[in-house]
């Protein structure tokens, strides 16, 4: 199979939109109607989003939660290559060519991760300088959703969805992308990394805005979901890593550990 740019569909999650104007800055080099787009707009009955463009489909949903939005998009997607998107990002002019070239090179990949252009919001994020044919867990845990592209055929065959316990608007507000990719990895699916930029994000993410105590609460649940009884091992790795990166201090260790254990117990209760 040879993939073409027309095989790409961009899945955008947004909230309370009544106009397509937010799409304009996302594609500064072309009109958004040139791309195949599916928008899931989580909203209320009185605030409905409509599209007059054949390439831009809209689903208005009364549900809440980012992972629910992503899953609704996956269920209704028609593209062969799916690009996970938020509503406040800016795509590079040649992003579609980069994605198509990658999938033509790795046709058995279930997911391919790309790079976000550095900005003040993600200035500390470092990427490997070389291509990786199969991501390990360290790479998966550092993946953002807007770096992700998916092979719809394989995602459907594997019956993989976003865990609705994770992501904004859920009980644990980070980690939905790591859970999704780890579920693919557990099914022995190929996850590739391409060291090329496809998108820019100038704003701080929801995770960046959380304090370290809240982050560790979510991490405790996330590590339990992915690693089960070995969650504590990955928690220790996380603490050591954050100490080296000066994200936390020695005086914080007791507090973050207790918060993570609290998240662990909370997740165990809802399993």
Secondary structure, DSSP 4 states (H G I P E B T S, - for coil): ----GGGEEEEEEEES---GGGGGGGGTTS-GGGS-EEEEEE--TTS------TTEEEEEE----HHHHHHHHHHH---SEEEEE-TT-EE-TTHHHHHHHHHHH-TTEEEEEEEEEP-GGGTT----SS-BSS--HHHHHT--GGGEEEEHHHHHHHT----TTBSTTSSB-S-HHHHHHHHHHHTT-EEEEEEEEEEE--SPPTTTTS-HHHHHHHHHHHHHHHHGGGHHHHHHHHHHHHHHTTSS-GGGHHHHHHHHHHHHHHHHHH-
